[in-house]
Structure formats: C-alpha cells, structure tokens
Amino acid sequence: MSQVLGANAENKASAKSNYRWVVMTLIFFVYTMAAADRANIGIVLPFVKSEFNMTNTEAGAIVSLFFIGYSVAQIPAGFVVKRFGVRMIFPLFMILTSVFTGLLGTATSALQMKFNRLALGLAEAPLPVAMLSTMNHWFPPKEKGTAVGIFLAAAKFGPVLVPP
C-alpha cells in the first residue's frame, strides 16, 4: 500500500513541473534524427550501389540488415534498459549509433556496408525503449498518450527531413 501511495505522490510531484515537456522535446528531436538516419540510406543508395558495383539484391540487403538488427535487439534491449537503467544505456547506445553511422562513410566494400548497417540497427534498438521508459516515468497517466503521440510523430517526421 505504501508503494501505491508513493507512486501517487511521485505522479503529483511530476505533474506540477513542466520540465517533462523539455525532456519530451529532446526526445522528439533525438528520435526525429534517428528516423532521418534510418531513411537516409534511400537517398544515397543509388550512389553506393554504383560505387561498390552492387546488384539490387546486395543493395536490398544493406537496407534490410539495419531492420534485422533493430528488430532482433528490441526485446533484449528492454531487459538491458530494465537491468542497467536509462541513464547508463541511453548515452552508451547513442554513442554507438553515432559511431556506426560514421563508419558507414568509411566503408570500402559492400561487406563493410552490410556489417555497419547491421551494427547500426543493433546499436539503435535500445534508444526507443529507453525513450519510452523515460516517458513512462516522467508523465502522469493522463498525459502519457500525448507523449507517445509526439514520440510516434517524430518517427514519421524524420524521413520528411531527409530528401531536402
């Protein structure tokens, strides 16, 4: 019973502060960039295909390997975030995501591109888990739907930024 009362007090305390909306704004921008990062391969793929003399199948594998790594790592990412916490996992995997994104530009073969895309998917998978966990802890129940809606909008807004 005391845990329930403590949780209610915590929700009331967080509801008085608007800082959660600052956090939500940061989450929106980070996830927009992550979604843009996912979509940018579609813009550069014709050039990559030409540079590495790839078949359509190889080019498709480069696109798909990101999503294979991303989807395979989602469930374990939940356990990792629960075990080690958002404060440890989010910065670590944000750095890994940046490293593997940068390494894509240094690839000298189609095989390196495939490896880096797979690694990028594995590295990026914990980010939305950590963001959703943050929203779950920072927002009272009546605002969680709005927060998740903003989060999902970021996923759709990111690819809009890529073509320009």
N, C-alpha and C positions, 0 to 999 in steps of 0.2 A: 504494500500500500504506500509506503514511504517513497518507493521508486516512482510510482504514478504521480504522487504529489510533487516530487522533484522535477519530473518531466513537464508537468503543467506549469510550474514556476519558471522553468527554463524557457518554455514557449512564450510565456507572458513577457519575460525579460527580453527575449529576442524580438518580440513584436513591437516593443517600444522604440527600438533603434532602427534607423533606416539604413544602417551600414550594410545590411544584407543585400540591398539593391546595388550598392557599389560592387560587392562581390559578384552579384548576378551579371552586372555589366562586364566585368572582367571575364567571367565565364563565357558570356556571349561572344566577346572579341576573340578569345582563345579558340573556342570551338568553330567560329567562323573561319579563322585562319587554318585550322586543322581540316575543315571541309574543303576549303580552297586548295589546300595542299594535296588532298586526295584527287581533286578534279583536274589539277594542272597537267597531269600525265596525258590527258586527252588533247591538250593544246600542243604539246611538244612531241607526241608520239610519231607523227609523220617524219619529223626531223631525226628522231632517234632511230626509227626504222631504216631510214636512208643511210645514216652514219654507220650503223652496225650491220647493214645489209641483211635485215631480218625478214623472215616470212611473216604473213599475217598471224599465223599460229604462235610464233615467238612473241610478237607484239601483244597478242591477246594474253599470253602467259604473264607478261610484265604487268599488265593491268590487273589480272586476276590474282596474282601472287600476293599483292597487298591485302586484298579482301580475304584470302585464305588465312594469312597470318592474323589479320584483325579478328576474324570470326573465331578461329581456334583459341585465341588468347582471351576472349571476353569472359568466359566463365572462370578460368583460373585468376584472371585479373580481379574479379570480385573477391575471391578468397585472399588474394595478396593485399588488397586495399583494406579488407577487414582485419587482417592479421597485423599489418605494419602501419596502417593509418594513412590518411590522405596527405598529411604534412611530409611524410617521407616518400611516398610513392609518386605523387604528382610531379614534384620537381625532378626526380630521377628520370621518370619516363618522358617528361617534357624535354629534358636534355638529350636523351637517347633518340627521341623523334627528330630533334634538330640535327643530331649527328648523322643519322641515316638519310635524312633529306639532303644534307650537304654532300654525303658520299655518293648520292645519285649523280651529281655533277662531275664526279671524278672517275666514274666507271669507264673502263676502256674496252669492255666487251659486253655482249648481251647477257652472258652468265653473271657478271658482276651486277648488271642492272636488275636481273631477276633476284639475286641474293639480297640486294639492298631494298628492293620493293617488299620482299617477304619480311625482312628485318624491320622495315618501317611499319608494316602492319602489326607485327608483334609488339613493337615499342609504343604504337599509338593506342592500342586496345585498352590499357588501363586509364587513359585520360577521361573518356566519358563516364566510366564507372566512378572515378574519383570526383568528377564534377557533379554527378547525380547524388553521390553520397553527401557532398557538401551542401547541395540544395536541400536534401532531406533533413540535414541537421540545422540549417540556418533559417528555414522557412516554417512558419506555423502551418497547420493543415489547410487552412482556408486560402493560403497563398501558394501552395505547392503546385497546383495546376497551372497557375500563371507562370511560375518559374520554369516548369518543364516545357510549357509552350514557347517561352523565349529561347530556351535551350534548343528545342527542335527547329525553331526558325533559323537559328544560327547554322544548322546543318544544311538548310536549303539556301541560305543567303551566301554562304561561302563560294559555291560554284558559280554564282552570278558574277562574282568579282574577277574570276579567272580570265575570261576572254579579253576584256579590255586591257 
